């Protein structure tokens, strides 16, 4: 594979794409649009709702509750119904799929019994949750084979090497690339035009323990597959979604929104980090590393011209600001003390304390006098952070004043047009001030692609709409 002889299209299908005969037919149609001139890799999520049921099964098993059996029965019936609906029971693939389902249900039953005997742990939970993708992807593989395609099932624990941060593991890309090329490369190189079906959402550690990749894990799997083959193929990733792509504001909050048809990875990562759930920032980061073009397309309207293309290129147009997004519910922590100036390493100790306890910091703002630092955290982490700080041998002492505000929202104003454009911040703050929105804290990264504003939650909807009208609507 020394030359770029072919193109590879990696397609990610979410759980809502794999529910019934109609959705599987749509999946096939979408594949056919690209199959003739490209090698195809499919990455599948669990069938809609299955991951939540598996998590419930894990927790019920930990407590040795009798509902476990009924949850497994429900899981079996759901997958069996899909198999019966999409695969002709006279075909050998029907038996392969049913046998695989039964074997995996038996494994889950045994795991449930084991949990009751050992201490519950996140690594056991990851094993259980991974069954959703394993089952759905095997069913997709057999469905394609049953209707005349050639496809091969690949379980991602064989090819995606991760760290041991169970529940939200990160891929070790250099090791993964070697494994992917060794296992999947020969399939792509074969003349049989085989569709490779890879399980999304999970991988494994060096010692073969199953790990899951966290929210957006199947999107990340698709990005990893393209990353591994980009040096020798022309790769593209298509994320089939229920939406057309990234919008320039949250339609649940903003009175007006529009589709962002072209956006850079840098801008998309800002959008993803600050509230948009369309793609995960880590997924975008992997695609960016090797400049792999990505598309977010509507699953049920695959030939529509209304979709988002994400590339490395930062397109500057007449719109200074491309998007306004938000995280409506956060908590803001302020630590103030005149002693911070004379205590070197205070910030380092603070972030180490939070990082060691898996607390994610959303934004940071520090005064130049160094006598206070303000940072944002997930609302759900507020109680934990309060306990950690007040019981800390450093921050719990009397000369540190700790304040936590809970009725807080974060607004992110995003756009490459802000680069080297004077007066943007001033206009933002004057717009908010004229509409009686009080700014409690601000933060801006060195990229100048984003200005983060912290306000009271009651003002969030108003703030987004007045900023949208001032910058996006009138651009």
C-alpha positions in Angstrom: 0.0 0.0 0.0 2.6 2.5 -1.1 0.3 4.7 -3.3 -3.0 6.3 -2.7 -4.9 4.0 -5.2 -8.3 4.1 -3.7 -10.6 6.2 -1.6 -12.0 5.0 1.7 -15.2 6.3 3.1 -15.8 5.7 6.8 -19.5 5.8 7.7 -20.8 6.1 11.2 -24.4 5.0 11.8 -26.0 5.8 15.1 -28.5 3.7 17.1 -31.5 5.4 15.5 -30.3 4.2 12.1 -30.6 0.6 13.2 -34.1 0.2 14.6 -36.2 -1.6 12.0 -36.5 -2.8 8.4 -37.1 0.8 7.1 -34.0 2.2 8.8 -31.8 -0.7 7.6 -33.1 -0.2 4.1 -32.1 3.5 4.4 -28.7 2.4 5.7 -28.2 0.3 2.6 -29.3 3.1 0.3 -26.8 5.5 1.9 -24.0 2.9 1.5 -24.9 2.4 -2.2 -24.4 6.1 -2.9 -20.7 5.7 -2.1 -19.9 2.0 -2.6 -19.1 2.0 -6.4 -16.0 4.2 -6.3 -14.8 3.7 -2.7 -13.8 1.2 -0.1 -16.3 1.3 2.7 -15.8 1.0 6.5 -18.9 1.1 8.6 -18.9 1.9 12.3 -22.1 1.2 14.2 -23.5 2.3 17.5 -25.7 0.2 19.7 -29.4 0.0 18.8 -31.2 2.9 20.3 -31.8 2.6 24.0 -29.7 -0.5 24.5 -26.7 1.2 26.2 -28.9 2.6 28.9 -30.4 -0.9 29.5 -27.0 -2.4 29.8 -25.9 0.2 32.3 -29.1 -0.5 34.2 -28.3 -4.2 34.1 -24.9 -3.5 35.5 -26.2 -1.5 38.5 -29.0 -4.0 39.2 -26.4 -6.8 39.2 -24.2 -4.9 41.6 -27.2 -4.7 44.0 -28.2 -8.3 43.3 -31.7 -7.2 42.4 -34.2 -9.6 40.7 -34.9 -7.3 37.8 -31.7 -8.4 36.1 -33.3 -11.4 34.4 -36.1 -9.3 32.9 -33.6 -6.7 31.6 -31.7 -9.5 29.8 -34.9 -10.9 28.4 -35.8 -7.4 27.1 -32.4 -7.1 25.5 -32.8 -10.5 23.8 -36.3 -9.7 22.5 -35.3 -6.3 21.1 -32.4 -7.7 19.1 -34.3 -10.9 18.1 -37.1 -8.7 16.8 -34.7 -6.7 14.6 -33.1 -9.8 13.3 -36.5 -11.4 12.4 -37.6 -8.2 10.7 -34.5 -7.6 8.5 -33.1 -11.1 7.7 -35.0 -13.8 5.9 -35.1 -16.8 8.3 -34.3 -19.1 5.4 -30.9 -17.5 5.0 -27.9 -18.9 6.8 -27.2 -15.4 8.1 -30.4 -15.5 10.2 -29.0 -18.5 12.2 -25.6 -16.8 12.5 -27.2 -13.7 14.0 -29.5 -15.6 16.4 -26.7 -17.9 17.5 -24.4 -14.9 18.2 -27.2 -13.2 20.1 -27.8 -16.2 22.3 -24.1 -16.7 23.0 -23.7 -13.1 24.0 -26.8 -13.2 26.2 -25.3 -16.2 28.0 -22.1 -14.3 28.5 -24.0 -11.4 30.0 -25.9 -13.7 32.3 -22.6 -15.1 33.6 -21.2 -11.6 34.0 -24.2 -10.5 36.0 -23.6 -13.4 38.4 -19.9 -12.6 38.7 -20.7 -8.9 39.6 -22.6 -10.1 42.6 -19.6 -12.0 43.9 -16.9 -9.3 43.4 -16.5 -5.6 44.1 -18.3 -3.5 41.4 -15.8 -1.7 39.2 -15.8 0.5 36.1 -13.8 -2.0 34.1 -16.6 -4.6 34.6 -19.2 -2.0 33.6 -17.2 -1.2 30.4 -17.3 -4.9 29.5 -21.1 -5.1 29.9 -21.8 -1.8 28.1 -19.7 -2.9 25.1 -22.2 -5.7 24.2 -24.5 -3.1 22.7 -22.2 -2.2 19.8 -21.0 -5.8 19.5 -24.5 -7.1 18.9 -25.7 -4.3 16.6 -22.6 -4.4 14.4 -22.8 -8.2 14.0 -26.4 -7.9 13.0 -25.5 -5.2 10.4 -22.8 -7.5 9.0 -25.2 -10.5 8.7 -27.9 -8.3 7.2 -25.6 -7.0 4.5 -24.4 -10.5 3.7 -28.0 -11.8 3.5 -28.9 -9.2 0.8 -25.9 -10.0 -1.4 -23.1 -7.8 -0.1 -19.8 -9.0 1.2 -19.1 -7.8 4.6 -16.8 -8.7 7.5 -17.3 -8.1 11.3 -14.4 -6.7 13.3 -14.6 -6.2 17.0 -12.8 -3.0 18.0 -11.2 -4.5 21.0 -8.9 -6.3 18.6 -7.7 -3.1 16.9 -8.2 0.0 19.1 -5.6 0.3 21.8 -6.5 2.7 24.6 -5.3 3.9 28.0 -7.0 2.4 31.1 -9.3 5.3 31.9 -12.4 3.1 32.0 -15.6 4.8 31.0 -13.9 7.5 28.9 -10.7 6.0 27.6 -8.5 7.7 25.0 -6.9 5.9 22.0 -3.2 5.3 21.8 -3.0 6.2 18.1 0.4 4.8 17.1 -0.3 1.3 18.5 -3.8 1.4 17.2 -2.6 2.3 13.7 -0.5 -0.8 13.5 -3.3 -3.0 14.8 -5.9 -1.5 12.4 -3.6 -1.9 9.4 -2.7 -5.5 10.2 -6.3 -6.6 10.8 -8.4 -4.4 8.4 -5.8 -3.5 5.8 -5.9 -6.9 4.0 -9.7 -6.7 3.8 -9.6 -3.4 2.1 -6.8 -4.5 -0.2 -8.8 -7.6 -1.4 -10.5 -7.4 -4.8 -13.8 -8.6 -3.3 -14.9 -5.1 -2.4 -15.7 -6.2 1.2 -17.5 -3.8 3.5 -15.7 -3.7 6.9 -18.1 -3.5 9.8 -16.4 -2.2 13.0 -17.9 -2.0 16.4 -18.0 1.6 17.7 -17.6 2.9 21.3 -15.0 0.5 22.7 -11.4 -0.7 22.5 -9.0 -2.5 24.9 -6.0 -1.8 27.0 -2.5 -3.4 26.5 -3.6 -6.2 28.9 -6.8 -6.9 26.8 -9.3 -5.2 29.2 -12.3 -3.8 27.4 -12.6 0.0 27.7 -15.3 2.4 26.5 -14.6 5.7 24.8 -17.2 7.9 26.6 -19.8 10.1 25.0 -19.5 10.2 21.3 -17.4 7.0 21.4 -18.6 5.6 18.1 -17.9 8.9 16.3 -14.4 8.7 17.7 -14.1 5.1 16.4 -14.9 6.3 12.9 -12.3 9.1 13.2 -9.7 6.6 14.4 -10.4 4.3 11.4 -9.9 7.2 8.9 -6.8 8.4 10.8 -5.2 4.9 10.5 -5.7 4.7 6.7 -5.2 8.3 5.6 -1.5 7.9 4.9 -2.2 5.3 2.2 -5.8 6.1 1.1 -7.8 9.2 0.5 -10.1 9.1 3.5 -13.3 10.8 4.3 -15.7 10.4 7.3 -19.4 10.7 7.0 -21.4 10.9 10.3 -25.0 10.0 9.5 -27.1 12.0 12.0 -30.7 12.9 12.8 -29.7 16.5 12.0 -28.2 18.2 9.0 -25.1 19.3 10.8 -23.8 22.1 13.1 -26.2 25.0 13.6 -25.1 28.5 14.5 -27.2 28.5 17.7 -29.2 26.1 19.8 -32.7 25.9 18.3 -34.2 25.2 21.7 -33.0 28.6 22.9 -32.4 30.9 19.9 -35.4 32.3 18.0 -33.5 32.0 14.7 -30.8 29.5 13.6 -29.0 28.5 10.4 -26.9 25.6 9.2 -23.2 26.0 9.1 -22.3 24.4 5.8 -18.5 25.0 6.0 -16.6 25.1 9.3 -13.0 24.5 10.4 -11.9 21.9 12.9 -10.9 24.6 15.3 -14.3 26.2 15.2 -16.1 22.9 15.3 -14.2 21.9 18.4 -15.1 25.1 20.1 -18.8 24.4 19.2 -18.6 20.8 20.4 -16.9 21.7 23.7 -19.3 24.5 24.5 -22.7 22.8 24.3 -23.2 21.3 20.8 -23.8 17.6 21.1 -23.4 16.9 17.3 -19.8 15.6 17.6 -17.3 15.2 20.4 -14.2 17.4 20.5 -11.8 14.4 20.7 -13.3 12.9 17.6 -12.7 16.2 15.8 -9.2 16.4 17.1 -8.3 13.0 15.7 -9.7 14.0 12.3 -7.8 17.2 12.4 -4.4 15.5 13.1 -4.3 14.1 9.5 -6.6 16.7 7.9 -9.3 14.2 7.1 -12.4 15.9 5.7 -15.6 15.1 7.6 -19.2 15.5 6.8 -22.3 15.5 9.0 -25.2 14.5 6.8 -28.9 13.8 7.4 -29.5 10.1 7.6 -32.9 10.1 5.9 -32.0 12.6 3.2 -28.5 11.6 2.2 -28.5 13.4 -1.1 -29.5 16.8 0.4 -27.2 19.8 -0.2 -27.9 20.9 3.4 -25.1 19.4 5.4 -21.9 20.4 7.2 -18.4 19.9 5.9 -15.5 20.2 8.4 -12.0 20.8 7.1 -8.8 22.3 8.3 -9.3 25.5 6.3 -10.6 28.4 8.3 -13.0 30.3 6.1 -13.2 34.0 6.8 -16.3 35.6 5.3 -18.4 38.6 6.1 -19.6 37.0 9.3 -17.3 38.0 12.2 -19.1 35.5 14.5 -20.2 32.1 13.1 -22.0 30.7 16.1 -23.3 31.4 19.6 -23.7 28.4 21.8 -24.1 27.8 25.5 -23.9 25.4 28.4 -27.0 26.4 30.3 -26.3 24.7 33.6 -22.9 25.1 35.2 -21.5 26.0 38.6 -18.9 28.8 39.0 -16.2 28.5 41.8 -14.3 31.5 43.0 -11.3 31.2 45.3 -10.1 34.5 46.7 -7.2 35.3 49.1 -4.5 37.9 49.3 -2.1 35.1 50.2 -2.2 33.5 46.7 0.4 36.0 45.6 2.9 34.8 48.1 2.1 31.1 47.7 3.7 29.7 44.6 2.1 26.7 42.9 -1.4 27.5 44.3 -3.1 27.1 40.9 -1.1 23.9 40.1 -2.2 22.4 43.4 -5.8 23.4 42.8 -5.9 21.8 39.3 -4.1 18.7 40.6 -6.7 18.3 43.3 -9.6 18.5 40.8 -7.9 16.4 38.2 -7.1 13.6 40.6 -10.8 13.5 41.4 -12.0 13.5 37.8 -13.5 17.0 37.9 -13.7 18.6 34.5 -12.9 22.4 34.3 -15.0 24.2 31.7 -13.4 27.6 31.8 -10.8 29.5 33.8 -10.5 33.2 34.6 -7.9 34.8 36.9 -7.3 38.4 37.9 -4.0 39.9 37.1 -3.4 40.6 40.8 -3.5 36.8 41.4 -5.6 37.3 44.5 -8.5 35.3 43.1 -9.3 32.6 40.5 -12.6 31.7 39.0 -13.4 28.5 37.2 -16.5 26.7 35.8 -17.4 23.1 36.5 -20.2 20.7 35.6 -23.2 21.5 37.8 -23.3 17.8 38.9 -19.7 18.2 40.3 -20.5 21.1 42.5 -21.1 19.1 45.7 -17.9 17.1 45.2 -15.8 20.2 44.5 -17.2 22.0 47.6 -16.2 19.0 49.7 -12.7 18.7 48.2 -11.9 22.4 48.6 -13.3 22.8 52.1 -11.6 19.7 53.4 -8.3 20.4 51.6 -5.3 21.0 53.8 -4.5 24.1 51.7 -7.7 25.6 50.5 -9.7 24.6 53.6 -7.6 27.0 55.7 -9.1 30.2 57.0 -7.3 32.6 54.6 -9.0 31.2 51.5 -12.6 32.3 50.8 -14.5 29.8 48.7 -17.7 30.7 46.9 -19.7 28.5 44.6 -22.5 29.9 42.4 -25.0 27.4 41.0 -27.4 29.5 38.9 -24.9 30.1 36.2 -24.8 29.8 32.4 -21.9 29.9 30.0 -22.2 31.5 26.6 -19.5 30.9 23.9 -19.2 33.4 21.0 -17.3 31.6 18.2 -15.9 32.5 14.9 -12.6 32.9 12.9 -13.8 36.4 12.0 -12.8 37.5 15.5 -9.1 37.0 14.6 -7.5 40.4 14.5 -10.8 42.1 14.3 -10.8 45.0 16.7 -13.8 46.0 18.8 -15.6 42.6 18.9 -15.4 42.1 22.6 -16.4 45.7 23.2 -19.5 45.3 21.1 -20.4 42.0 22.8 -20.3 43.6 26.2 -22.1 46.7 25.2 -24.9 44.6 23.6 -25.3 42.7 26.8 -25.2 45.8 28.9 -27.8 47.6 26.8 -30.1 44.6 27.4 -29.4 44.5 31.2 -27.4 41.3 31.1 -24.7 41.3 33.8 -21.4 39.7 32.8 -19.9 37.8 35.9 -16.7 36.5 34.3 -15.0 36.3 30.9 -12.3 34.1 29.3 -10.6 34.1 25.9 -8.1 31.6 24.6 -5.0 32.6 22.6 -6.6 31.4 19.4 -9.0 34.3 19.5 -11.7 32.0 18.0 -13.9 32.1 21.1 -14.9 34.5 23.8 -16.5 32.8 26.9 -19.0 34.8 28.9 -20.4 33.8 32.3 -23.9 35.2 33.2 -26.8 34.4 35.5 -28.9 31.5 34.2 -32.0 33.6 34.1 -30.5 35.8 31.4 -29.2 33.0 29.2 -32.0 32.9 26.6 -32.1 36.7 26.3 -28.3 37.0 26.0 -28.1 34.4 23.2 -30.9 36.0 21.2 -29.6 39.6 21.5 -26.1 38.5 20.5 -27.4 36.5 17.6 -29.4 39.5 16.3 -26.4 41.8 16.8 -23.7 39.7 15.1 -25.2 36.8 13.1 -28.5 38.1 11.7 -27.1 41.5 10.8 -23.7 40.3 9.3 
